[in-house]
Amino acid sequence: MPVHAALDDHLSDEAVKVGNHRTKKGAVTAALKEYVQIRKQREILELVGKVDYDDYEPKRLRDRKAR
């Protein structure tokens, strides 16, 4: 699906150069991928300290089952 967006020429040219991309489309695609990845990482980091879990100790679990 084509998207027409007005981009800052200086910024997009710099992104192509810095990212070693061949086209502006490549630079924009890479930028969007990084943006999505960072947002997903933030969601995971927000869970730190909120999720309780038991340490997985298979030997202890086996001993408990034998009783």
LINQUI-V155277 format. One record per pair of residues at least 24 apart in sequence whose ideal C-beta (glycine too) atoms are under 10 Angstrom apart, sorted by the first residue. I is the first residue (numbers start at 1). J is the second residue. D is the distance in whole Angstrom. If there is no record, write none. Layout:
i:I j:J d:D
i:I j:J d:D
//
This chain:
i:3 j:28 d:9
//
